[in-house]
Amino acid sequence: MFVVNHGIIEVFSITWWLGILLCSFIIYLVIIYAKNKLEIQQKSLSIKIGFFLIFNACFIHIYQISIGEWNLQSSLPLNLCSISGILSGLALLFPGQRIFEFLLYWGIPGAFHSFMTPEMTLGNKGWYFYDYYLMHAGIFLSVIYMYHILKFRPRPNSWIWVFGWSQLLIVIVYVIDKMIGANYMYLVQKPVAHNPLIMGEWPWYILVFEFAGIIHVYVVYLIFKNQRSFKSSRNIFT
């Protein structure tokens, strides 16, 4: 059986509060800074942030290799937040409607729960701790930047489209989990974090996740849809 050896940050602890408040403050500063810039400067900043987030997504693998801890069971970017972390960089480098919607519906619910009930799948020692917060803050930053600065908006019924494609992703990741003895996306063993959405044992908690997932993406759609018009699906840098 796959053994979970994750790092947990206690909810309402000093570290929990510092992580949320510091990340929120940095995101706020970046958005305020970008709002006061010309459009060409906003696009340039988007590229810089995108490169940084991609570098961070790659650096964690270099770090794991350097300390001899990279392995197939925990290091592949197959958790939803890891996938969203990569998308967060790509979305700012190559802004487009579909990548925005995937990042919005995958990233916001996942990063929100990751901040509320932190469970670090690689542990919380050394760079792992900082990578956890950089990745999840980067997801929020990318979505908010695309929303407020680049003016992207989700299309009607986009939440259904993304949720449908998510089912294919779940099947693919589950097959990989069984092949290599891993627990990506918690499809083999439930998380150890104290989250009210974790109910029952396998496979019942997955069904709860699915039900909660469709509610989450719809709520995210409602929050982000009723604003000014969204960009077209073309790359805005062309």
N, C-alpha and C positions, 0 to 999 in steps of 0.2 A: 504494500500500500504506500502511496505517496505521502511522505512526511512533511508537514507544514512547519517551517522554521522561520516565521515572519516576525518583524518588529512592530510592536503596537505602541501608539501614543495614547495615553489615557485622555478621554474626553474631559474638557474643562481644566486640564492641567495647565501649568504655566507654559510649557512647550506648545501645547495645543493652541492656546490663545496667541502666543507670539507668532506661530506659523501663519495663522489666519490673518492677523492684523498686519504683519509685515508684508505679506504677499499682496493683500488688498491695497495697502498704501503705495507700494511700488507700481501696481497696475494703474492706480488712480493717477500717479504722477506721470506715467508714460502717456496716458490718454489725454490728460490736460496739456502736456507738452506738444503732442501731435496736433491737437485741435487748433493751436495758435500758429501752425506752419502752413505754408503754401502747399497746394496739391502735389507738386513735384517733390517737395520735401517729405510729405507724408508717404509717398510711394517709396522714396529712398529709405526712409526709416522702416517701412514695412519689410523691405529686402534685408536690411541689417538685422532686424529682429528674427526674421525667418531663418537666416543663416545661423544665427546664434542658437536657435531652438534645434535645428538640424544637427549642429555641432554637439549640443548637449545630448541629443538622442544617440549619437555615435560614441561620444566620449565614455559613457557608462560601460560600454563593451570593452573599450581600451582599458579602463580602470579595472574591470573584473579580470581580464586576461593578465594584467600586470600583477595582480595579487593572487592569481591562480584559482579564482572562484568562478570563472565562466563555465557554464554547463547547459546542456540542452533542456534540462528540466525546469530551469528558472530564469534563464538569460535571454531567451528569444522574445522579441517584441510582439507577443500574442495576447497579452491582456488588453482589455478595451482601452484603458488609459494609455498604455504604451503605444497602441496603434494611433490613438488620438494625439499623443505627443509628437509623433512623426508627422501626422496630418497638420498639426498646428504650425510647423515650420513650412511645409509645402504650401499650405493655404496662403501664407503671407508672401511666399516667393512667386507663386503662380495663382493669384486670386481668381476664383471662378465660382459660379453659383452652386454646382454640385458638391465641390469639395467643402464649400462653406456649410452646406446643409448636413453633410456627413459629420463634420467637425462639431457643428452646433448640437445635433441630436445625440451623438456618441460622447462628445467631450464634456458638455455642460453637466449632464446628470452624473457621469462617472467621476469627474473632478470634484463636483459638489460633495458627493458621499465620501470621496477620498479625503477631503479636508475635514468633514464632520466626524468621520470615524476612521482615522488613519491606520492603514495596515500596509507595512512596507514589505513587499514580497521578497526583497533581497536582503532584508534586515535593516537596521537603523544605525549601523556603525560607519564611521568614516564618510566617504563621499556619498554613500547610499542615502543618507539622511538629506543632504542638500539636493541631490538629484531628484528625490521624491517631490520636494517643494518646487524646484525649478520646473519640472515637467508639468505638474498640475497647475501651477500659476501661469505657465506658458500657454496652456490650453485656454484658460479663461482670458488671458491677454489677447490671444489671437482672435477669439470669437468677438470680444468687445471691440477690438481694433477694426475688424472687418465690418462690424455693425455700426459703430459710431463714426469711424473715420472714413472707411471705404464705402459705407452706405449699402451694404448687402442686407437683404431681407429674405426670409424663407418664403418659398412659393406655397400656394394653397395645396394641400394634400401631400406636401413634401415629407411630412412626418410619417405618413403611411408608407411611402416609397422607401424611406430609409429603414424603417422598422422591418419591412419585408426583406430587404437585402441583408439585414442583420441576422436573420434566421439562417441564411446560407453561411455566413461567417461563423455562427455558433456551431453548425454541423462540421465545418472544416476544422475548427479549433478542437472540437471534441475528438475527432478522428486522430488528430496529431497528438493530443493528450494520451489517448489509449496506446498509440504506437510507441511513444517515448517515455511513458510513465510520468507524465507531468500533470499539472492542475491549472493550466492557463484558463482565465475567465471563470475559475472556480467551478468547472463543469464536472469534475470528478470528486472533489471534496469541498465542503462549504467553508467560507472564510471564518477566521477566528475573531475578527473584529466584532465589537458589540454594536450591531446594527439591527434596528427593529424589523428590517425587511428579511432578515435571515430566519426563516421558519422551517422547522422540520429537518429531516435528513434527506440524503440523495434518494430519488430525484425530485422530491417535493419542493425543496427550497428553490430549485431551478424554475419550476412552474410559477412560484411566487415572484421570482426575479422577472420572468417574462411578463406577468400581469403588471407588476410595478413598472417595468420598462416601457410598456405602451402608454401607461398613464404619464410617466415622466416626459416622454418625447412629445406627447400632446400638450402638456402643460408648458413645456419649453416653446412649442409652436405658438401657443396663445400669448405668451409673454412677449415674444419677439416679432409677431406678425403685424400688429396694429400700429405701425409707424409709417414713415415716408416710404416711397416706392423703392424697390430693390434693384440692384444692378442686373444687367443681362448676364447670361451664362458665359459670355465671351471673356477672355482674359483682359482685364482693364488696362494692362500695361501695353497692349498692342494698338 
